[in-house]
Amino acid sequence: LGVGTYFLLRLLQKKGVAKIFKKIYRPTVLFALGFVLTVGYCLGYYAVYSSQHDGKERYAALFSQEERFIADQSKEEYFRGDALATGVWYDNFATRGMNSGYYGTTLYNTISDSGVYAFLCENGVYNPTQNLGLSGLDGRYALQTFLSVRYSYDVLSQPYGFTKVDGYDYLYENDNYLPFGFVTDRVYSREQYLALPVLERQHLLLKGVV
């Protein structure tokens, strides 16, 4: 930046350049010039950024027959669908639920809520820094049941506590699905909750209200 400023000042010292600069140093001209430079920069950045990604093929991969089934079922009842994270980081934060039209457990980038992120961290669910999004419930069965996960889309293996749905290769239904909200007469303080190991915290949520 310092070197660039130096050469710009030397350039402006030349009489011809100084005259041209005086002519364009008007609000309307500067605004138009700034607009053109901004648009040009954005287009150039977009071209470079897009060349590093798979484009429409990548977007199309966010949809599946299994998730279309989940979306159709969710029109009749409120529940969540989970998807087990794969080993590639950018597959873990795709907004699969939003794309397919159901309530999911994965979010990308700035639409992730700080409260949700804190809750998952308290319960030992791995997520990198918050601005990269949320990567699902990582197969934590107590959390899946507590958060009303009815279906799991898993291309790797059958998740614990789930039964394969007929007619679909990678879709599984929770054997102990709880609807959104349940009645309990037990109340636990936040101190009691945080004093427990992570796994016991997850099971405590199924016993009462914190």
MIDO-383579 format. One line per 4 residues: their letters; for each residue y, z negated, x of N, C-alpha, C. Coordinates in steps of 0.001 Angstrom, whole numbers, plus 524288, in hexadecimal, padded with zeros to 5 digits. Example, Ala and Ser with C-alpha at 12.3 -4.5 7.8 and 13.67 -1.06 7.14 Angstrom:
AS	7E9C6 7E188 83386 7EE6C 7E188 8300C 7F31C 7E188 83390 | 7F736 7E458 83232 7FBDC 7E41C 83566 8001E 7E142 83264 .
END
This chain:
LGVG	7FB4C 80000 80346 80000 80000 80000 804E0 80000 80365 | 804D8 7FCE0 80798 8095B 7FCAA 80B15 80A56 801DE 80DBB | 80637 80464 80F84 806B6 8097D 81213 808C5 80D85 80E49 | 806CD 80D6B 8097D 808A4 8111B 80588 80E5E 81061 8044C .
TYFL	8101C 80B7D 803F5 8159F 80A5F 802EE 81909 80C50 80766 | 8173B 80B96 80C31 81A2C 80D56 810C9 81B16 8133C 81097 | 816F9 81635 80FAB 81782 81BE9 80F8F 81AC9 81DB0 80AE7 | 81A85 81AE6 8068A 81DBC 81C42 80202 82383 81B80 80338 .
LRLL	824E1 81747 805DC 82A56 81652 8074C 82C49 81A69 80B2D | 82902 81BCF 80EEF 82A85 81FDE 812AD 82B67 8250F 80FF4 | 82824 82626 80BFB 8289D 82B06 80917 82DAF 82B24 80601 | 82F19 826AF 803AD 833DA 82676 80089 838CB 826DE 803D8 .
QKKG	8385F 825EA 808F4 83CE1 82655 80C61 83E8E 82BFF 80D38 | 83B11 82F9C 80C35 83C64 83524 80CB6 83FDD 836C1 8082F | 84403 83999 80948 847E8 83AE6 80556 845A5 83DF7 800C1 | 84266 841D9 801E0 8403C 8450E 7FDB0 83CE9 841DD 7F9FC .
VAKI	839C6 83E8E 7FC21 83667 83B47 7F8E9 839AA 8376E 7F5CA | 83DC4 83547 7F831 84123 83183 7F57F 843C3 83400 7F0BF | 84584 838EB 7F140 84800 83B9D 7ECD2 8441F 83C56 7E859 | 83F5B 83DF4 7E9B1 83B60 83EB2 7E59E 83A38 83982 7E2E6 .
FKKI	839EE 83563 7E5FA 838C6 8303F 7E3CC 83D17 82E86 7E00A | 841F7 82F93 7E153 84653 82E29 7DDDF 84602 83103 7D8AE | 8441E 835E0 7D8D2 843AD 838F8 7D407 83F7F 836DD 7D058 | 83B46 83512 7D293 836FC 83339 7CF33 8377D 82D6E 7CDE0 .
YRPT	83B45 82AD0 7D06C 83BD6 82533 7CF7D 83EDC 82450 7CA64 | 83C65 825E4 7C627 83E6C 82509 7C0E9 839FA 822F8 7BD88 | 83B2C 81F9D 7B9BA 8370D 81D1C 7B699 83331 820E7 7B42B | 83527 8251D 7B1D6 8319F 828C3 7AF2E 82E02 82B86 7B30A .
VLFA	83033 82D17 7B78B 82D13 82FCA 7BB77 8290D 82C16 7BDD6 | 82AAC 8274B 7BF00 82714 8237E 7C147 822AC 82217 7BD81 | 82417 821B9 7B875 82017 8207F 7B48D 81C0B 824DE 7B43F | 81DEE 829B8 7B411 81A5B 82E2B 7B3CD 816F4 82E7B 7B8AA .
LGFV	81955 82D93 7BD34 8166B 82DC8 7C21B 81249 8296C 7C248 | 813DA 824CD 7C098 8102C 82070 7C07B 80BAD 82174 7BCC4 | 80CD8 823E3 7B842 808C7 8251D 7B472 804D8 828F9 7B6AB | 806D5 82D13 7B939 80364 8310E 7BB78 7FFFC 82EAF 7BFBE .
LTVG	80249 82B82 7C313 7FF43 8291C 7C750 7FB29 82557 7C532 | 7FC8A 82267 7C119 7F8D4 81EB4 7BED0 7F433 82181 7BC61 | 7F550 82596 7B94C 7F11C 82890 7B6D8 7EDA8 82B26 7BAFC | 7F02A 82D4B 7BEFF 7ED26 82FC7 7C329 7E9A0 82BE9 7C5F4 .
YCLG	7EBA7 8273D 7C6EF 7E870 82340 7C97C 7E3D4 821B0 7C60B | 7E4D2 820E1 7C0FB 7E0A7 81F50 7BD60 7DC64 82370 7BCFD | 7DDFC 8285C 7BCAB 7DA25 82C93 7BC59 7D6E4 82CE6 7C158 | 7D97D 82C4C 7C5C7 7D6A4 82C6E 7CAB5 7D2DE 827E1 7CB3B .
YYAV	7D4AB 82343 7C9B5 7D142 81EA5 7C9F2 7CCA1 81F3B 7C645 | 7CDAB 8213B 7C18F 7C979 821F7 7BDBF 7C569 825DC 7BFC4 | 7C735 82A01 7C246 7C39B 82DF4 7C44F 7C014 82B9F 7C886 | 7C258 8287E 7CBFF 7BF48 8260C 7D025 7BB89 82204 7CDDA .
YSSQ	7BD80 81ECE 7CA34 7BA49 81AB5 7C7D2 7B5BB 81D13 7C4C7 | 7B6D3 82129 7C1B8 7B2BE 82392 7BE82 7AE85 8260C 7C1CD | 7AFF1 8281E 7C64D 7AC15 82AAF 7C9A0 7A812 826D3 7CBC7 | 7A942 821C4 7CB89 7A5B8 81DCE 7CD92 7A1FE 81BB6 7C967 .
HDGK	7A25E 81DA2 7C4A2 79F2F 81BA4 7C05A 79C4F 82018 7BD97 | 79894 81E89 7BA4E 79522 8225E 7B7E6 79751 824CC 7B2ED | 79BEC 822FA 7B129 79E6B 82551 7ACA0 79B56 824B6 7A7A0 | 79ADE 828FC 7A4B8 79869 828C1 79F95 792B0 82732 79FE0 .
ERYA	78FF7 8288D 7A429 78A8E 826EF 7A4B2 78A1C 82101 7A4FB | 78DBE 81EAE 7A7C8 78DD0 818F6 7A840 78EE3 8166D 7A2F8 | 79294 818A7 7A011 793E6 81687 79AF1 78F5D 8172D 7971E | 78CDB 81B9F 79743 78877 81C9C 793B9 783F8 818D2 794C3 .
ALFS	78370 81710 799AD 77F35 8137F 79B06 77FF2 80E14 798B6 | 7848F 80CFF 79693 78591 807E4 79438 78352 8077B 78EBC | 78135 80BA3 78CB5 77F0D 80BAB 78771 77915 80C2D 787AB | 77676 809FA 783CC 770C8 80A6D 7837B 76F24 80A21 77DC7 .
QEER	76A7C 80C0F 77C93 76864 80BBD 77745 767B3 8060B 775A4 | 76617 802C3 7795D 76560 7FD42 7783C 76A7F 7FAB8 7767E | 76EAE 7FC00 7792C 773B1 7F98F 777E1 77608 7FBCC 772DC | 774C4 80096 771A0 77667 802AA 76C8D 773AA 7FFB0 76825 .
FIAD	76EBC 7FE40 76902 76BDE 7FB16 76536 76E7C 7F5C3 76497 | 76FF2 7F351 768ED 7729A 7EE41 768B8 777AB 7EEB7 76599 | 77AA2 7F2DB 76697 77F94 7F3A1 763D9 77EBB 7F44A 75DF6 | 77AB9 7F72D 75C71 77994 7F7E9 756DE 7782A 7F2BD 7544A .
QSKE	77509 7EF8B 756FC 7737B 7EA82 754CB 77816 7E6C3 75461 | 77BB6 7E728 757F9 78026 7E382 75806 78407 7E47C 753A0 | 78375 7E8DE 750F0 786DD 7E9E5 74C7A 785A0 7E651 747DF | 780EA 7E43D 747BC 77F31 7E0E9 74377 77F9B 7DB1B 744C6 .
EYFR	77F9D 7D9B7 749C6 77F8A 7D437 74B5B 78224 7D3AB 750B0 | 784E3 7CF46 7517A 78763 7CE5B 7568B 78375 7CC1C 75A66 | 782D2 7CEAA 75EC8 77FAC 7CCA9 76317 7815D 7CF79 76807 | 77F22 7CDE1 76C5D 78062 7D063 7715A 77B9B 7D335 77387 .
GDAL	77CBF 7D71D 776B4 778B0 7D9CA 779A9 779AE 7D8FB 77F74 | 7759F 7D7EB 78261 7761F 7D702 78801 77398 7DB84 78AF7 | 7751E 7DC2C 78FC8 772CF 7E030 79323 7721B 7DDDB 7988A | 76D53 7DE04 79A8C 76C4C 7DBAC 79F9F 76EF1 7DEE9 7A3E7 .
ATGV	771BA 7DC34 7A75D 77489 7DED6 7AB88 770C5 7E13B 7AF75 | 7723B 7E5B8 7B17B 76F27 7E852 7B58A 77149 7E6D0 7BAE2 | 76F28 7E91E 7BEF2 770CC 7E7B0 7C42E 775BF 7EA59 7C603 | 777FB 7EDD1 7C2EC 77CBC 7F09F 7C471 7815B 7EE2D 7C1A3 .
WYDN	78549 7EC72 7C481 78962 7E93B 7C22B 78C35 7EBF5 7BDC0 | 78D51 7F101 7BE3B 7906C 7F388 7BA2A 78D42 7F4A9 7B53F | 7882A 7F3FA 7B56E 7850E 7F443 7B0A9 7854F 7EF24 7AD9D | 7869B 7EAEC 7B03E 78682 7E5C7 7ADCF 78B48 7E4A6 7AA7A .
FATR	78F94 7E75A 7AB58 79470 7E618 7A8B0 7962A 7EA4E 7A4DD | 792C1 7EDE3 7A390 7941B 7F1FC 79FD1 7948C 7EFA5 79A5E | 79841 7F17A 79757 798FF 7EF86 79204 79531 7F23A 78E56 | 79033 7F125 78F0F 78C27 7F3D1 78C13 78CA3 7F2A3 78643 .
GMNS	78D76 7EDB2 784E3 78DE9 7EC52 77F62 79283 7EEFB 77CC7 | 796FB 7EEF1 77F5C 79B9D 7F16D 77D2C 79ACE 7F74B 77C8A | 7984C 7F9C0 7804D 7976C 7FF63 78004 793C9 800DA 77B83 | 78FD0 7FD8F 77AA9 78BEC 7FED6 776AF 78D15 7FC80 7715D .
GYYG	790D2 7F8D4 77117 79261 7F6B7 76C08 78FA4 7F1BD 76A6D | 78E15 7EE79 76E2E 78BD4 7E962 76CDC 78E47 7E531 77053 | 78D7B 7E03E 76EEE 78F99 7DBEF 771FB 78C00 7DAF2 776A9 | 78DED 7DC0D 77B4F 78AC5 7DB9E 77FFC 78C4F 7D70C 7836B .
TTLY	789FB 7D6D5 7880B 78AF9 7D290 78BB8 78CFB 7D48B 790F6 | 78E31 7D986 79157 79057 7DBAD 79621 795B8 7DDF4 79510 | 7994E 7DCDC 7989A 79EA4 7DECE 79817 7A07B 7E0B7 79D61 | 7A41C 7E45B 79D4A 7A619 7E672 7A236 7ABDC 7E51D 7A2DF .
NTIS	7AD1D 7E342 7A784 7B277 7E2B5 7A95A 7B5CA 7DF23 7A5FD | 7BA87 7E0B8 7A49E 7BE78 7DD1C 7A291 7BD81 7DB51 79CFF | 7B99B 7DD56 79A44 7B8B3 7DB80 794F0 7B52C 7D6BA 794D8 | 7B3AB 7D4AC 7995F 7B07F 7CFF1 79984 7B3F8 7CB27 798EA .
DSGV	7B256 7C785 7959C 7B567 7C2E2 7945D 7B449 7BE82 79844 | 7B851 7BBAA 799D9 7B7A1 7B790 79DC7 7B438 7B320 79BC8 | 7B492 7B1DD 796B0 7B15E 7ADBC 7947B 7AB99 7AF1F 79483 | 7AA67 7B3FC 7933B 7A4FC 7B5C8 7934D 7A2EA 7B5B3 798E2 .
YAFL	7A619 7B781 79C77 7A48C 7B796 7A1FA 7A36F 7B20B 7A3F0 | 7A6D2 7AE41 7A28E 7A60F 7A8D3 7A430 7A100 7A693 7A1E2 | 79FF5 7A7CB 79CF1 79B33 7A5ED 79A6B 79655 7A7E9 79D34 | 79645 7ACE1 79E95 791C1 7AF19 7A14B 79120 7ACC7 7A6C0 .
CENG	7957B 7ABE3 7A971 79529 7A989 7AEA1 79306 7A400 7AE53 | 794A7 7A107 7AA5A 792B4 79BB1 7A9A9 78CD6 79B99 7A8C2 | 78AD6 79FCD 7A697 78549 7A00D 7A55C 7822E 7A34D 7A942 | 78475 7A42F 7ADCF 78199 7A690 7B215 7806C 7AC4C 7B17E .
VYNP	7832F 7AEF7 7AE10 78258 7B49A 7AD6E 785BF 7B76B 7B163 | 78354 7BA60 7B4D5 7863E 7BCEF 7B900 789F4 7C110 7B6DF | 78ED1 7C07B 7B860 792BA 7C490 7B795 79644 7C47B 7BC55 | 79795 7C8F5 7BE7B 79B48 7C8F2 7C2D8 7A0BB 7C7BE 7C0C8 .
TQNL	7A498 7C8AC 7C3E7 7A9E3 7C74F 7C24E 7AB1F 7C979 7BCEC | 7AE24 7C68A 7B9FF 7AEE9 7C79E 7B472 7B0DA 7CD22 7B351 | 7B429 7CF3A 7B6BA 7B660 7D45E 7B586 7B260 7D8BC 7B5C9 | 7AD9D 7D792 7B793 7A986 7DB91 7B77C 7A65C 7DB71 7B26E .
GLSG	7A75D 7D7A8 7AF16 7A4D5 7D7A2 7AA08 7A053 7D3CA 7A99C | 79D47 7D455 7A57E 798E9 7D0E4 7A447 793DC 7D409 7A442 | 78FD3 7D1DB 7A6A6 78B0B 7D4E4 7A77A 78688 7D33C 7A3FF | 787A3 7D0ED 79F7C 78379 7CF6D 79BF0 7817C 7C9F3 79CFC .
LDGR	77D24 7C880 79A7F 77B18 7C32B 79ABE 7769A 7C28D 79E9C | 77553 7C6AB 7A167 77198 7C658 7A5BA 76C49 7C42A 7A40E | 76AA3 7C53B 79F43 7658A 7C37B 79D7C 76515 7BDA9 79C8A | 7697C 7BACA 79C1F 76946 7B522 79B1C 76813 7B452 79554 .
YALQ	76333 7B302 79438 7615E 7B31D 78ECA 7642B 7AF34 78B51 | 76539 7AA7A 78D53 767F3 7A691 78A23 76D62 7A882 7889C | 77018 7AAF4 78C51 7754F 7AD0A 78B23 77501 7B1A7 78763 | 77125 7B502 78819 77085 7B96A 7848C 76FBE 7B780 77EEE .
TFLS	76C79 7B381 77E49 76B84 7B16A 7790A 77055 7AEB4 776EE | 772E9 7AB93 77A23 7779D 7A8C0 7787E 77BF4 7AC81 776D5 | 77C74 7B0DA 779A0 780AD 7B499 77896 77F0C 7B8E4 774CA | 77AED 7B7E4 771D3 77942 7BB75 76DA2 777DB 7C0EB 76F88 .
VRYS	7753C 7C125 77409 77335 7C62A 775DE 76E2C 7C74C 772F0 | 76E4C 7CB60 76FD7 769A8 7CCD5 76CCB 7665F 7D0EB 76F9A | 768FF 7D48B 77250 7662B 7D8BF 774FC 767BF 7D8EF 77AC2 | 76412 7DA8C 77DF8 7651A 7DB50 78385 7636C 7E0CF 7850F .
YDVL	766EF 7E39F 7879C 765BE 7E8D9 789A5 7647A 7E83E 78F65 | 75F8D 7E919 790DB 75DC7 7E809 79628 75A2E 7EC6B 797FE | 75C05 7EF69 79BC5 758F5 7F3E2 79DAC 75530 7F24E 7A201 | 75552 7ED6B 7A3B7 75208 7EBBD 7A811 74D06 7E90A 7A653 .
SQPY	74D77 7E554 7A2B6 748D5 7E262 7A117 749F2 7DFA9 79BEE | 745DC 7DD88 7997E 74680 7DAB2 7949A 748AE 7D544 795C5 | 74D35 7D3EF 7938C 74F8C 7CED5 794A7 74C92 7CA5D 79215 | 74CE4 7C5D3 7946D 74A38 7C130 79264 74C40 7BFD8 78CF3 .
GFTK	748AB 7BE97 7895C 74A2D 7BCF6 78420 74B6D 7C168 7806D | 74A8D 7C636 78212 74BBF 7CAC1 77EDA 746C2 7CDE5 77DD5 | 746A6 7D074 77959 74242 7D3D5 777E3 74424 7D971 77778 | 74108 7DD14 77976 7427B 7E29A 7796E 742FF 7E4A2 773DB .
VDGY	74734 7E79B 772F1 74829 7E9FB 76DD9 74534 7EF21 76D8B | 7422B 7EFD8 76974 73F14 7F49C 768D5 74297 7F975 768B1 | 740DE 7FD7C 76B70 743A8 80276 76B59 747C1 80308 76F91 | 7487B 7FEFE 772C5 74C71 7FF3E 776E4 74A15 7FD5F 77C0C .
DYLY	74B73 80005 78036 74922 7FED2 78546 74B6F 7F9F0 787D1 | 7507B 7F904 78703 75318 7F4E1 789FF 755EB 7F0F0 78685 | 7544D 7F072 781BB 756FD 7ECF1 77E18 75369 7E868 77C9E | 7559D 7E39F 77CD6 75294 7DEEB 77BCA 755B2 7DB51 77825 .
ENDN	752D9 7D88B 774A9 7555C 7D511 770E1 75422 7CF65 77234 | 75812 7CC19 771B7 757A2 7C68F 772F9 75403 7C3CE 76F15 | 75000 7C123 77121 74C44 7BE65 76DC4 74EB2 7B996 76B33 | 752C6 7B779 76D7F 75548 7B2C3 76B7A 75B17 7B3AE 76A70 .
YLPF	75C34 7B83A 7684C 761A1 7B9A5 76742 76438 7B5BA 76396 | 768E8 7B3EA 76516 76C0C 7B082 761C2 770B7 7B390 75FC7 | 771E0 7B346 75AC0 77687 7B5EF 758BB 77B73 7B379 75AFC | 77FCA 7B5FE 75A07 784BC 7B433 75C45 78679 7AF32 7598C .
GFVT	78520 7AABA 75BF5 78671 7A5A6 759B7 781A2 7A2E7 757A3 | 7812B 79DE1 758DC 77CDB 79AC0 756D6 77EBF 79523 75621 | 77BEB 79214 75316 77D7E 78CC0 751BD 77AE3 788DE 75573 | 77DDA 784FC 75738 77BC2 780E9 75AA0 77EA6 77BD6 7599D .
DRVY	77C16 7776B 75AB5 77EA6 77255 75A19 77F5C 76FA5 75F5F | 77ED5 772A9 7639A 77F69 7707B 768D5 78466 7727D 76B69 | 7873B 76EE0 76DDF 78C15 77034 7708E 78BE1 76E18 77621 | 78D2E 77157 779EA 78D2D 76FCA 77F67 7929F 770B1 781A6 .
SREQ	7942E 76D1C 78520 79949 76DBC 787AA 798EA 771E4 78BE3 | 79D68 773E6 78D6C 79D7D 777CD 7919B 79BB4 77555 796C1 | 79CDD 77068 7977D 79B2E 76DB4 79C34 7953C 76D7D 79C77 | 792B1 76C42 79804 78CFA 76C36 797DF 78AC2 77196 79918 .
YLAL	78D48 77584 796EB 78B8E 77AEE 797A8 78BEF 77C93 79D5D | 79058 77B8B 79FE8 7912C 77D3B 7A54A 78E05 77A06 7A930 | 78C5F 7755A 7A7AB 78951 7720F 7AB2E 783B1 773F3 7ABBE | 781FC 77753 7A848 77C94 77937 7A853 77BE9 77DD4 7AC0A .
PVLE	7772C 77EA6 7AE10 7760C 78378 7B0FE 776D0 78835 7AD71 | 77799 78CB6 7AFD2 778E2 79175 7ACE1 774DD 792A8 7A8A1 | 76FE7 79271 7A9E8 76BDA 793CE 7A620 76BE6 7900C 7A176 | 76CD5 78B0B 7A27D 76CF7 7873F 79E41 771D2 787F0 79ADA .
RQHL	77612 789C2 79D2C 77ABF 78AF5 79A0D 7797F 78F23 795FA | 776AF 79326 797AE 77565 7976D 79424 77234 7957D 78F86 | 76E7F 79215 79079 76B30 79013 78C44 76E1D 78C25 788E0 | 771E3 7894F 78B32 77503 7859D 7882C 77811 78859 783E7 .
LLKG	779D9 78D19 78505 77CEA 79007 7812A 779CF 7912E 77C3D | 774A7 79134 77CAC 77157 79230 7781B 77031 78D2E 7750B | 771AB 788B4 77737 7709B 783B8 774AC 77537 7819F 77197 | 779E9 782B9 77355 77E76 78084 770B7 78384 7831F 7725E .
VV	787D9 780C3 770A9 78D12 782E1 771B7 78F6A 7800C 7766A | 791A0 782FD 77A08 79448 780C0 77E8C 79A21 780A6 77D66 .
END
